[in-house]
Amino acid sequence: MDPDEAKYMRTERKPGTLDVHPTLNAIVLNYEIDVQILGTKENILYGEKKNLKKIIELPMLNSRTDCYALAKEVVYQCDLIHHSRISEVEQTIYYLKKRKLSHGSVKDNSSALDLKPIVNADEPNYNNLSDYIELLYEGMSEKIKGAHLIQLLARDPENLDALSKNETVISALGRVLREDWKRSIVLSTHLVFTFFCFSMYSRFHEVILKCKVGSICMDIIDYELRRYDKWKADLEGLEAPDDVPIVRKPCPSSASMSDIPRSRIPEPVRPKSGNFSETNMKAVMEGSVYDDLTNSTENIDDKKLSEAEKAKRFRTLVKKQEHLLRVAFYLLLNIAEDESIEEKMTKRNIVGLLVKALERDNDELLVLVVTFLKKLSIMQCNKDGMAGMNIVEKLPKLLDSNSPDLVHLTLKLLFNLSFDTKLRYKIVKVGFLSKFISLL
C-alpha cells in the first residue's frame, strides 16, 4: 500500500457474545474490530480484523443488587451493548450474583475454572435447532429449556431470516404457545419473547400473523391482569373479583385457532431418560434469570403458607408476570404499525387491556402502556373507549413518577386526550392544572 494514497481510516466494531469473568465480578464482552484504510475514492486499500474483549467490572455487586436495574446501567454506560440485550445482560449479572453467594470470593484460578455458567455448557447453536425443537414435545421442564434456547437464537438478528423460513420451528413454537401458555409463566415468556424478536422487523411480521400470536398475546394479557386481581384479593383476604374477560372474542371472519397448521413433527412419547431426564434438565435450568415455576403453584391461596410466605410468593409472581406483560405489549405495539392490525386489536378491546394495566406500579411496564395509549389516542373511537374506562382518573399518579420518560409520555397522552371536549373538562376537574404548573 502506498502511504500517499491513504486518505481515510474507517473503524467498525461488531459486538459479540457476553460471558462472565472466571475470577472477577465482571462481564466479558467479546467484540470484533474491523479497521480499513480507504483511498480518495473510498476504495479499500488495506483492512484488518481483530477479536478483542472488554472487561466490565461490577465491584458493587452483592446479594441485594437489583439485576435488572444494574443491567440497564451497564447498557447505558457501554456503547458496545445494544439496549435490546438488557435481558441478556441481566441474566449474566444474575449468574454472577448467584456465583458470589454460592462460592464467595475466588481464591485461585484452578477453582475458578469450575465456576463458568452452566448455560455455556449448552450454549445455543443454530446447528442444534432440531434438538431444541424436539424438546418442545417433551414434558414442561424440557419445553421451557427448548423454548429458552430457541429464544436465545432469535435474539441474534442474523438468525431471524433462517428461523422465519423454517416452517417446522415456527409451527412448533406457535403450537406450544397456543396450547400451553396458561401452564407456565416462564414458558409463555420465552415463547412470546421469541416472537417479539421477529416483531422488531416489519418484514418478519408475517411470521407472527400466521401463528395468530397477536391474538394469543391479548388473551395472555387479559388472563394475567385478571389473575393479578385474584392474587391481590387472596393476599388481602378479600372476596375474589368478578372474573369477566376484558378482551372480546375475535371477529367471525378471523381464522379459528384450530385452523392454524400444526407442526409436521410426530409427537411420540419419549422415555424420560438420558439428556431428557428431569434431573439433567433441572440442572441445566439452574442459574436462569427466571426461576422454574412448573414445580410450584402459581397461586397464593395455599392454606399452608404463612402471611409472610404469601406476600413473598406474590412479589415473585408479580415480577415474572410483569416481565411477560412487557414483552407481550411490546410485541403488540410493534405489529400495530399496520393500521389493519391495529383496527383488529381495537375491536378486541386493546384499549381496555391498556387502561387496566395503568393500575400497575412497574415503571418499565407503564412506559410501554402509555406509549401504546398515546399512539391509539389519535383516533376518536379509541378516545371514547378510554373515556369510558375513566382513563383521566388513572393518570395523576404517573406524573408523580420518578421516571422522566413516564412523566413525559403521560403529558403527551394528556395532550392528545385534551382535544376531546369531555376529556378536557375531566382533566381540569381532576386537578391536572396545578400539576402542569409545577412541571413548568
Buried (B, 14 or more C-beta within 10 A) or exposed (E): EEEEEBEEEEEEBEBBEBBBBBBBBBBBBBBEEEBBBBBEEEEEBEEEEEEEEBEBEBEEBEEEBEBBEBBBEBBEEBEBBEEEBBBBBBBBBBBBBBBBEEEEEBEEEEEBEEBBBEBEEBEBEEEEBEEBBBBBBBBBBBBBBBBBBBBBBBBEEEBBEEBBEBEEBBBBBBBBBBEBBBBBBBBBBBBBBBBBBBBBBEEBBEBBBBBBBBBBBBBBBBBBBBBBBBBBBBBEEEEEEEEEEBBEEBEEEBEEBEEBEEBEBEEEEEEEEEEBBEEBBEEBBBBBBBBBBBEEEBBBEEEEBEEEEBEEBBEBBBBBBBBBBBBBBBBBBBBBEEEEBBEBBBBBBBBBBBBBBBEBEBBBBBBBBBBBBBBBBEBEEBBEBBBEBEBBEBBEEBBEBEBEBBBEBBBBBBEBBBEBEEBBEBBEEBEBEEBEEEEE
